[in-house]
Amino acid sequence: MVKKPVKITREAPAKRQPPSRAQTAKTPVAAQTAKTPVAAPKGAARPAVIVVGADKGGVGKTTIARAILDFLSLNDIHARAFDTETPRGTLHRFHPDHTMIVDLTEPADQMKIIDTLNSSQAKVSVIDVRAGGLSPALQALDEIGFFDAVKGGEFRFILLHVIGPSISSLEEIAEIAPYVAEANYFMVKNHVNDTTFFEWDPQTHAKYFEDVVTSGEITIPKLSELAYEQVELCGAPFSTFVANQDAQGRAAEHSFVLRGYVRTWLARVADEFERVGLLELLDEKRP
């Protein structure tokens, strides 16, 4: 099996103080008609929603979601996932036992996610948003009052915004800015397929980030193309490939060399998630 990432002791990121009931914005009508999630006891870990997305396609969103699920599993954190690439599903192909295919803009599917956050045994829900669907997904969550619940301390919200190397990716930041005020917002640069990013000059950086406070930047390192291709053909989680098993958990005959590349890459990705304090964020208790 893959060796679990070594925990690094660090000071947890600063916590936002939730506003009082009087300060909290009035819940939209759509949220008032929805089923109220079952409340969890005080002192328990708050259910966390991790959204992985971008409005630009081809930046590797599903790869990041797969890496997140492996990271959580290796740290004994029970998670579930939702794949919004309807009807086929991409994340579902690699994690079928823990992934449900949904349309995040449909109320019935929103209920499958939000109404079960407190009652589900999995206290972390990972949502892999389809290409071009990030802004509509955040708008839908805002309409049902999800962000009001986040402000009130009911849920924890983490957004991994996977950006490409072009200015068009940066332009997405202005579009999602209204929805990330209460989020732990991370910008993700995905080099897994050897994508090259340019360094933005201070003026460009200020233009796109003036209305957004980021919790950090995550850099996903490059993975050997041959190794990545073999994992794709296997159709299993990265950690399963490393463990020399097929998608059904049976013994396989994967290349020792390629498994080594994937093992090293997965460890480096885990280091990045550890560096930004992801585990600490997920362990934050309910006030």
Protein Blocks (a to p, Z undefined) as FASTA:
>chain_A
ZZdddddddddddddddddfklpccddfklmmpccdddddehiacddddddddfbehkom
mmmmmmmmmmmmmnopacddddfbdfkbpmlmmmmmlcccddfkbmklmmmmmmmmmmpm
blcdcddddehilmmmmmmmmmnommmmmmnomaccdddddddfbfklmmmmmmmmmmmm
mpccdddddfknopacddddfklmmmmmmmpccfbdcddddddfklmmmmmmnopafklm
mnopafkopacdddfklmmmmmmmmmmmmmmmmmnommmmmmpccZZ
